[in-house]
Amino acid sequence: MAQTNLRAYVFLDSLQPQLAAHICTTCRGYFPVPYVASLFVEIAPGMAIHQVIDTALKNTGVHPATLVVERAFGMLEVHHEDKGEVRSAGDAILKHLGAKEEDRARPKVVSNTIIRAIEPMHAMIIDKIRFGSMIEPGRSLFIMETEPAAYAVLAANEAEKAADVRLIDVTPFGAFGRLYMSGDEAEIDSAAAAATAAIQGVSGKEVRGDSKS
């Protein structure tokens, strides 16, 4: 497994309600409920993610919600009401990869933007493509891009814990992860600060950018 690169390893001890609902809207697997423990793993190359999820399911009782296979990267999510079960799944995955949690890539904030008092037509366009809540004209919009992509869920989860905001959309796979949140100006400022702090607090290895636009 030396050729498989651990890009992201994100353990969430308490999946927040809006993020849980968003996963249910977009996943093809087993739905998580709020406040369960959740694990997101992203690797390269993408096809190897099948062996990774097979390892987790054969060794633990976790439930898989998401499995994404791309040419470059693969991403999975598993969850369980027992945090220990999710931790065990993570341990089995790391053993399979011959890696440690600290071998993951250290995440980068690629972009971090707040748009205040969003215009009605801008809000309409975003509402057409989102899978979460709608954004109303006049609300503030927080947009973050992360690399590797799976760390976007960490930003989303911590932002939801910290502030009264609405999760518009989150994409935790691909070249970059993307997060959209809306709310009152002060709440969005708090959410953005929490999301940024969460990403900056993740340890890992510095890797050269290998993503493709």
Long-range contacts (C-beta under 8 A, 24 or more apart in sequence): 1-48, 1-96, 1-97, 1-98, 2-98, 3-45, 4-43, 4-44, 4-45, 4-48, 4-52, 4-97, 5-43, 5-44, 6-41, 6-42, 6-43, 6-94, 6-97, 6-99, 6-103, 6-104, 6-105, 7-42, 7-43, 7-44, 7-73, 7-104, 7-105, 7-148, 7-150, 8-40, 8-41, 8-42, 8-75, 8-104, 8-105, 8-107, 8-148, 8-149, 8-150, 8-151, 9-39, 9-40, 9-41, 9-42, 9-90, 9-94, 9-101, 9-104, 10-39, 10-40, 10-41, 10-150, 10-151, 10-153, 10-154, 11-37, 11-38, 11-39, 11-86, 11-87, 11-90, 12-37, 12-38, 12-39, 12-40, 12-153, 12-154, 12-157, 13-37, 13-83, 14-157, 14-161, 15-79, 15-157, 16-156, 16-157, 16-160, 16-161, 17-160, 18-132, 18-133, 18-160, 18-166, 18-167, 19-153, 19-156, 19-157, 19-160, 19-167, 19-170, 21-132, 21-167, 22-131, 22-132, 22-156, 22-167, 22-169, 22-170, 23-65, 23-66, 23-77, 24-65, 25-131, 25-132, 26-66, 26-131, 27-65, 27-66, 27-77, 28-66, 28-67, 29-63, 29-64, 29-65, 29-66, 29-67, 30-63, 30-64, 30-65, 30-79, 31-65, 32-63, 32-65, 32-77, 32-79, 36-79, 36-80, 36-81, 37-79, 37-80, 37-81, 37-82, 37-83, 37-85, 37-86, 37-87, 38-77, 38-78, 38-79, 38-86, 38-153, 39-77, 39-78, 39-79, 39-86, 39-89, 39-90, 40-75, 40-76, 40-77, 40-150, 40-153, 40-154, 40-172, 41-75, 41-76, 41-90, 41-93, 41-150, 42-73, 42-74, 42-75, 42-148, 42-149, 42-150, 42-172, 42-173, 43-73, 43-74, 43-75, 43-97, 44-72, 44-73, 44-74, 44-210, 45-71, 45-72, 45-73, 45-74, 46-70, 46-71, 46-72, 46-73, 46-74, 47-74, 48-74, 49-74, 49-75, 49-76, 50-74, 51-96, 52-76, 52-93, 52-96, 52-97, 53-78, 55-92, 55-93, 55-96, 56-89, 56-92, 56-93, 59-88, 59-89, 59-92, 60-85, 60-86, 60-88, 60-89, 60-92, 61-85, 62-86, 62-89, 68-173, 70-173, 70-174, 72-175, 72-210, 72-211, 72-212, 73-148, 73-149, 73-173, 73-174, 73-175, 75-149, 75-150, 75-172, 75-173, 77-153, 77-172, 102-203, 102-204, 102-205, 103-204, 103-205, 104-202, 104-204, 104-205, 105-148, 105-204, 105-205, 105-206, 105-207, 106-202, 106-203, 106-204, 106-205, 106-206, 106-207, 107-146, 107-147, 107-148, 107-151, 107-154, 107-199, 107-202, 107-204, 108-146, 108-147, 108-199, 109-144, 109-145, 109-146, 109-196, 109-199, 109-200, 110-145, 110-146, 110-147, 110-176, 111-143, 111-144, 111-145, 112-143, 112-144, 112-145, 112-192, 112-196, 113-142, 113-143, 113-144, 114-140, 114-141, 114-142, 114-143, 114-188, 114-189, 114-192, 115-140, 115-141, 115-143, 116-140, 116-185, 118-182, 126-168, 126-180, 129-169, 130-168, 130-169, 130-180, 131-169, 132-166, 132-167, 132-168, 132-169, 132-170, 132-180, 133-166, 133-167, 133-168, 133-182, 134-166, 134-168, 135-166, 135-168, 135-180, 135-182, 136-182, 139-182, 139-183, 139-184, 140-182, 140-183, 140-184, 140-185, 140-188, 141-168, 141-180, 141-181, 141-182, 141-188, 142-179, 142-180, 142-181, 142-182, 142-183, 142-188, 142-191, 142-192, 142-195, 143-178, 143-179, 143-180, 144-178, 144-179, 144-192, 144-195, 144-196, 144-199, 145-176, 145-177, 145-178, 145-179, 146-176, 146-177, 146-178, 146-179, 146-199, 147-175, 147-176, 147-177, 147-209, 147-211, 148-177, 149-173, 149-174, 149-175, 149-176, 149-177, 149-178, 150-177, 151-177, 151-199, 151-202, 152-177, 152-178, 152-179, 153-177, 154-198, 154-199, 154-202, 155-179, 155-195, 155-196, 155-198, 155-199, 156-181, 156-195, 157-198, 158-194, 158-195, 158-197, 158-198, 159-191, 159-192, 159-194, 159-195, 159-198, 160-191, 161-194, 162-190, 162-191, 162-193, 162-194, 163-187, 163-188, 163-190, 163-191, 163-194, 165-191, 175-211, 175-212, 175-213, 176-211
